[in-house]
Amino acid sequence: MSADALIVGAGIVGAACAAELAALGMRVDVIDAQGVGGGATAAGMGHIVVMNDSPGEFALSRYSRDLWLQLAPQLRTRDAFSRCGTLWIAEDEEEWQAARAMHAAFDAQGIAAELLDAASLRAAEPALAESMAGGLRIAHDSIVYAPTVAEWLLMQSPHAANIRVRLGTEVASVSGDSVTLTTGERVTAAHVIVANGLGAQRLVRSLPLQPKKGHLLITDRYPGLIRHQLLELGYIKSAHHATGTSVAFNAQPRPTGQLLIGSSRQFDTTDSAVEMPVLAQMLERAARYLPVLPTLNGIRAWCGFRSASPDGLPLIGPAGDFAPGVWLAVGHEGLGVTTSLATAKLLAAQIVGKAAPIPLEPYLPTRFAIGESHVRG
């Protein structure tokens, strides 16, 4: 039987879209070449964070964080949701002033944020280097284990009975009312949604997406060593590098007592192998903030690829000239977990013709005209 919607991609974005459409009474098919919650979903940190680099990024991440906080009571222990908060670290006076500006911006928008001077920062996170100038705590930011949440959304959420999942099934091409599998089988649906991250480029070849490679390392168990998701304020500058390799301090306290350490960004490679020089550079950077880090046992390192658009915002809505009749939910870069639930709301509103909960315009794929050049400002 033909579905109302067919989604290519069973990561956190595709799973969120499937659950939202199923909740609206639609019959949804989800197809993935691998398994549920793979790709960037499996490779990332699962940090749910409000970011304010641009009005569009702020609106989407704020709305989606609210949705995560609403969903959290339904999640299971294995989904590892924790409202640990984010602590942005100011290394020097310049970054302390940046923290103050960030606090003022968040306060003006009603986001709970608290400035910590150097003494308060040491009290909040004793393992940080004593030379740090201060920080900004965002209380309601959270963490989650996104691969299992994707599985819950598809298999156990309240309307999961409306969702059918086909794994180990590769899509060769898409159109407005069907997908063709590599086996030659054609699967039809009233709406076709491409939500498979960088894999979307293979199906919609002219999409303006670029891979950003990132390294992560997880340690052995050191319960209570850190309490918040820790990021350096320089992380924002690092995130916007458009060429070469950059690293920034990013550390997460897992509910297991382990530390997840990041992060790196590379544009000049599509090799998924761990690169020891980059990993070493990332860990050296992290040790400036956590001096105890070199004494800890690292047990595994891995890489993933973020799907980045030219302006840093996802493509949510009709593909337009890129692929007439097809819908897109791609290009989330490092905020796929954070913005997955909001993406699903915005996409569903467009599909069923309802008013969107926040303005759609910053995320519409049609903002990128084929053949034009777009550079992040």
N, C-alpha and C positions, 0 to 999 in steps of 0.2 A: 504494500500500500504506500502510495506517495506521501511523504511527510509535508507538513506545513513549512518547516524550515530544515535546512541541512547545513550543518556547521563543519567546516574543515578545521580540525585542531581541537585536541582534548586537554590543552593546558589550562591554566587558571582563567584566562580570558575566554576561551571557547566554552569552558564549563560554566562560567558565570552567565554567559549569553544563553546557553542552553537552559539553565535553571530559570532564568527570567522569562524566556519565551514560554517554557512549559507552565510556569505559574500563570500565564495569560491564557492558558487553555490550548496552546499549540502543540501539535505532535512534532517532535524534534528528533532528527537523526544526527549523530555526531560521528565523524570518521577521523581516524588518526593512523598515520603510518606506523607509529610505535605504540606506546601505552599511554594511560592517563597520567597527566601531570609530569610529562617529560620535558625535554628541551629547556628553554630558559626558565620555566617554572621550577624544574628540579635543580637547576644550577644556581639559582639566586638565593638571597638572604631571607626573603619573606618579611621585609621591613615595611610596615604600614606607616607612612610618614606624610605629613602636610609639607609641601614644598611651595615656595613663593617666588621662583625665578621669573615667572611671567604671570599675568592675570589668568590665562587659560590653564596653566599648570596648577595654580593655587585653587581655582574653582573646582577643577576635576579631582584633585587629591583631597581637598577638604570634604567635598561631598562624599567621596568614596570612603574616606576614613570614618565618617559618620555611619555609613552603611555597614562597615565592618564591625563597629561597636554595637550596632543593632543585631547583627548576625551572631556575634560571639557567644551569647548564652546557648545557642543551639549546637555549637561545635563540641567535639569530643576531646578528651584528654590527649589523644594521639595527634590532634591537630595543633597542639602546642601553642595555642593563642595566649599571649601574655601582654598586658598593658604596662610594659616596663618603662615607657616614655623614651624620648630621644634627648640626649644631652649633647648639644653642639659645643665643641671645645674651642676656646680662643687661646692661641698659643702666645700672642703678644698684644701690645696695645692697639695696633691697627685692627687685629681681629676682634678685640674686645669692643671697639667702636662698631664694628660690623655686627656683633652680637646685640649691641644696644639698638642699632637700626632695625635689625630683624625683630627684636622684641616689640619695638614701637609699631612696626607693620602688622605683626600678628595681633597685638593688643587692639589696634584700630579695627580689625576684622573679627574680634570676639574669640580669638584662639587663645586658650589658656597657655601662658608662657611665663617663665620665671627666670629672671637674671640671677646668676650666682657669682659672687665675687670669688677671688682666689681661695679664701679660707672656706667659704661655703662649698666650693667645688671639691676641695680636698676632703671635706666631711662627707659629701655625697658619693665620691669615688676615690677612696684612699689609695688605690693602685695607680692613679694617674701621676705623671711626673709633677713634682712640686713647683716646677717653673711655669706651669700653665697660668695664664692671666685671669681666667674665669670661664663662664659658660652660660648657655641658655638652655633651660629645661622645658621641653614640650610634653606636658604630662600625659596626654591621651594617645600619643603615638604608641604603636604596638608592634608585636612580631607574631608570625604565624608560620606553620609548616604547610606551604601552599600545595605540594603534591597530594597530600591526603585530603585537603579541603576540596581540591578539584574532583577527587574521587567521591567525596560526600555529596557535592553539588549534583554530580551526574547520577549517582546510584541511590542516595539516601535522603536527599532533600525532600521537602513536603510534596513536590509534584514530579518526582523522579520517575513515576510510572509513565509519564508522557515522553520519556527520553529513551531512545535506543542508541547503543554505542557499538560501533564496529572498530576494533583495533587491528593492528597489523595490516591495514588496508591503505594502499597508497593511491592518491588522486593524481591523475595525469593532466586533467584540464577541467575548467569550470565554465559555466555559462549562467545566464539568469534563471534558468529553471532546472538545471541538472549538473551533475559532475560525471566525468568519465574516469573510471579507475584504470590503473595500469594493466589490469586483466582484460580490458575492453568493455567491462560491464558499465552500463549507464544507470545512474541512480537519479531519480527526479524528485523535485520538491518545489513548492510555491516560491520559496526564497532560498537563495544560496549565500552563505556567509563564510568569508575567508578569515580565519582567526588563528592561523598557524605561524605567527611571528615571521622570522626571516624566510621560512618556507613559502610564504606568500609570493615572493619574487619569482619563484619557479612557475607559479600559476598565473600571476598577473605581472608580466615581465617588465613593464615600464614603471612600476611603483618606485617612488623615491625613498628607498630604504637602504641603510648602510649597516653592516655588522660592526658592533663594538665588542671586542673580546675582553673578558674579565677573568681574573684569578681569585680564588678563595681558598682559605686553609682552615681546617677545624682542628682544635686541640683535644687533648685528653680532658678529663673532668676536673674542674677546679671550682667547686660550688662557692658562690658568693664573691668571687674575685672582682667581678664588675656587676653592676645592678641595672644599668641603662644601656640602650643602644647608644654607642659613642661614635661621634663623627667629628672630624676637624672642620672648622669653618672654611678652610681652604678646599674642602671637598667640592664645594659648589663651583669654584674656578676650575678644578680638575675635571669635573663632569662635562664641561663645555669645550674641552680641547677637541679640535676637529682633525688633528693630525698627530702622528707619532704615538708615543707611549707616555702615560702619566699614572701616578699612584697617589693615593690619599688614605689617611687613617680612617678605618671603619671597623668597629668591633661590636659583636652582638653576644649577649649572655643567653645561651640556649637553656631551656628548662632542664636539660640533662646535666647542667653544670659545665658543659663545654663552652669554649669561646669560638665563635666564627669570625675570622679575620679577613678583611679586605682593605682596599679594593684597588684594582688596576683597570686601565682602559687602553686599548690598542685598536687603531684603525687599519694598520698596515699588514694584517694577517687574517687568514681564515683557517689557520691550522689549529685544531682543537687540543693539541698537546700542551701540557704544562711547560712553561719556559722558565727554567731555573733562574736566569738573570733577572727576569721581571718579578718572579716570586720573591727573590732575595731583596730586591729594591722595595717591594711592598712591605715586607716584614721589617726591614730596616727603618722604614718610615713609621710603622706602627710602634716600634720600640722607643721612638722619641716620645711617644705619648704614654706607653705602658712599659716602663723600664724592666718590669719582671718578665716580659714576653720571651726573651732569649732563654730563660730557664725552664720554660714550659715545653711539654712534649706535643709536637704536631703529629697528627695521625693520618691525615689525608689532605691532599690538595687537588683541585680540579679547575676546569675552565668552562665558561659558557659564553654565549653570544647574545648581546642585547640588540634589538632591532630598532635602529635610530632613524627618525625622520629629519629632514633638514632644519625644521624649526623646533625640534624637541618635543612636539605634541603628537599624540596618536592620530591615526586616520580612522574615524568612526562614522559610518554612513554609506551612502551609495558610492560605488566606485566611479560612476560617471564614465568619461571617455577611457579610463584605464581598463574597464571591463564592464560594458553596459549590462545593466540588470543585476549585477553582483553587488553584494554588501561587503564592507570591510570593517574589521576590528583588529588593527595591526599597528605596529610602530610605537610601542609603549616604552621603549628603551629600558631604563632601570626602574620604572614605576609600574610595571605590569601587574604585580601583586596588589600594590596599593590601589590602582585605578580600575581593576578588573570589574568590581561590582558596579561602579558608576558607568563604565563602558557599556555594560549589559543594559542598564537603565536607559542610556541615551540611544543605543541601537534599537532596543525594543520600542521605544517611543516613536522612532521614525518608521519602523516596519508597520506598526499598527495605526499610525496616524494620530497619535496623542501628543499633547503638549509635553515638551521635554522639561525635566526638573531644573536644569541649568541651561544657559544659552549654548546652542549647538555649534555656532559658526566657527569657533577656534579649531574644531576637530574635524570638520567636514573634509573628505578627501579632495573635493573639487577646488580647494584652495591652492592645490598644486596643478597648474596647467602643464600639460605634456609639452616638453621642449623648453620650458623656462628654467632658469637657475634660481635656486632658493638657498640662501645662506642664513644660518642662525645668527640673530643679532644679539 
